[in-house]
């Protein structure tokens, strides 16, 4: 398996979940006439946080590998 398979899978999963969530919110807006603002804010805060954490892990791995080279 490739070295970065898991992180790429997580990024793809987050993108797909965000697309599905956006479609669901648009459907709710069409039926009800108002958007669930708090839910939208919480969802995108969660997924953005997940991506930031994944980026931080990757950054630390790169930093550790560069220290090991010296």
N, C-alpha and C positions, 0 to 999 in steps of 0.2 A: 504494500500500500504506500501511497505517496506520503511524504513527510507532513504536509499541511492539509491533509484531507479533512480532519475533524473540524478545524477552524473554518475552512471553506464551506463545509456542510452546515455549520452553525450560521454563517453569514447568509447562505442561500435560504435556510429555513426561516430566519428572521425576515428576510425580504418577502418570502412567500406568505408568511403569517401577516405581515403588514399589509400586503395587497389584499388578502382575504378579509382582514379587519376593515380596511377602507371600503371594500365592496359591501360588507355587512352594515357599516355605518350609513353608507349612501342608501341602502335599502330601507333601513329604519327611518331615515330622514324622509324618504319618499312616502312611507306609510303613515308616519306619525306627524311629520311636519316640524320636528325640532331635533337637534342633534344632541347626543349624550356627551356634553362638553367635558365633564369630569372624567368619564371613562376614556375618551380620546386622549386627554392629557396624560392620564395614568398609563395607558397602553404604550404610547410613544415614549414616555419617560422610561418605562421598563425596558423596552427593546433597545433604546439608545444606550441605556446603562449597560445592558448585556454586551453590546458591541464595543463600548468603551473598555469594559473589563477584559474582553477578548483581545483588544488591541494592546492593553497594558501587559497582559501575559506574553504576547508576542514580542513586545518591546523589551521586556525583561529577559526573554530567551535570547534575543539578538545581542543584548548588552552582555549577558553571561558568556555567550559564545565568543564575543570579541575579547573578553577578559581571558578566556581560556587559550586564545591564540598567542597571547604574549607570555 
